[in-house]
């Protein structure tokens, strides 16, 4: 039996901090004891001082009502510690989603994800991918559209530049980017396209290189033509 568990979990499982700005963490049964990737989730209350310790956790999940207020508080508490952050919030307006995105965090809108998606978001964060739930991605798309409308004078030039950028990708890579920009992670994209997760991740690495993107956040922004408006 012990040997079997070693095969199931060949590498150390991730440690996640659940930073709840207010109220209780909504998923009391997460992570599942048999989750192959996430091993421990510990609660952290404001002002989150323990997160300033290097190596304390692998990923931080911030659950809050007002990301515009609580996200900066969390980042200040983390100080120089560079750990991926995922924000979980009921807020779904474009301005809030874009601001969190600019801060480099993933975003899950409450009621718009399941615990499987949460696990995927945690895994994606550890390899530099920024995960969004579908509603959060729609908000980002709206932000990109607004930016395009506001800059209508240079829209034709910007549109041509975006088309040139997209032409760098193969048809398969364009399929993957379309799905990535709707908030799906590598695992879900693989299921949709009948590809292995490893194949999807290899394609994503190629995409980032071609688009000169720093990760999934940057790639999605470039794909949507929103880079000038919301890039850090």
Secondary structure, 3 states (H helix, E strand, C coil): CHHHHHHHCCCCCEEEEEEECCCCCCCCCCCCCCCCCEEEEEEEECCCHHHHCCCCCCEEEEECCCHHHHHHHHHHHHCCCCCEEEEEECCCCHHHHHHHHHCCCEEEECCCCCHHHHHHHHHHHHCCCCCECHHHHHHHHHHHHHHHHHCHHHHHHHHHHHHHHHCCCCHHHHHHHHHHCCCCCHHHHHHHHCCCHHHHHHHHHHHHHHHCCCCHHHHHHHHHCCHHHHCC
